[in-house]
């Protein structure tokens, strides 16, 4: 069975912003109200499963420009 191709733009943007702001993935999972394993699964395999509320948290906590965030989601 062929592995599904995952678009890595959103995870790459989020990981870079987390590094710049000194936020660990454990902290980010707490902000998103999900377990660390769920956060890792979404980040590594299913970034399209992040909800609109999750994206608001990314924008607010990571100080991301909404236009940049929207572009990464395309």
N, C-alpha and C positions, 0 to 999 in steps of 0.2 A: 504494500500500500504506500502511495506517495505521501510524503509529509507536506502539510499545508504551509504555504509561504506566509510568514508573519511580517507585517509592516512594522519596522522598528523605529520609525520617526518619532512617534509619541514617547515610547519608553526612553529613547536616547535623549530627547528634550527634557523629560522629567528627571532622569538620572543626573544630567549635567546641572540642572537647576538645584537639585537636592545637594549635590556636591558643593556648589557655590554658596548655598545657604547653611551648610553644615547640618543637614537633616538626614538622619539615618533611615533605612527602610523600616526599621521597627517603629520609629516615631511616625513615619508617614502612614503606616498601617493603622496606628492608633487614631490619627487624624481622620482617616477614611472610615473608621469603625469596622474594619475587617481584620481577619487574622493575618499573621505574617505569611503563612502558607498561601492563603488566597491572594494576597497582594503579589507575592512572587509568581504565582501561576498566571495571573493576569498580565503582569509586567513582561514575563518571558514568553508567553504562549498566546494569550487572548486579550490584547490591549483594547479591543473593541468592546469588551465587557465592562469597561469603566463607565459609570453612570454620569449623567449630567451633574449631579451633586458632587461626585468625585472630581470632576473637572473644575468645579467651582473651588473646591478645596485646593487643588493644584494651583489654580490661578492666585488664590489668596495667600496660601502658605509659602509658595515658591516665588511670589511676586512676578508671575509670568504675564506677558502682554496677551490679552485675549485673542488678538489677531494671529500671533505666533502659535498659540495653542490651537486655534481653529485650523490653521494651515497644516499643522502636524497631524490633525485628525483626518484630513482628506485622503 
